[in-house]
Amino acid sequence: MGEEKAMKEFETMWSIRQQDLDKKERLSKMRLLDSLIAKEPLVEYEEALKKKLINELLLS
C-alpha cells in the first residue's frame, strides 16, 4: 500500500515537471521569436526560423 502511494506521488510530480518543462520551452520559443521580430532585416535562415516558430506556437 505504501509503495502504491509513493508511485502515485511520483507520477503526479513527474506530470507537474513535464508541464513545467513544456511551458519553459514555449516561453523560450516566444522570446526567440520576439527577438527575431524586433530585428530587421533578417537573413534567410532567421526568416525561416521565424516562420517555423510562428507555426509551432500557433499550432500548440
Secondary structure, 3 states (H helix, E strand, C coil): CHHHHHHHHHHHHHHHHHHHHHHHHHHHHHHHHHHHHHCCCCCHHHHHHHHHHHHHHHHC
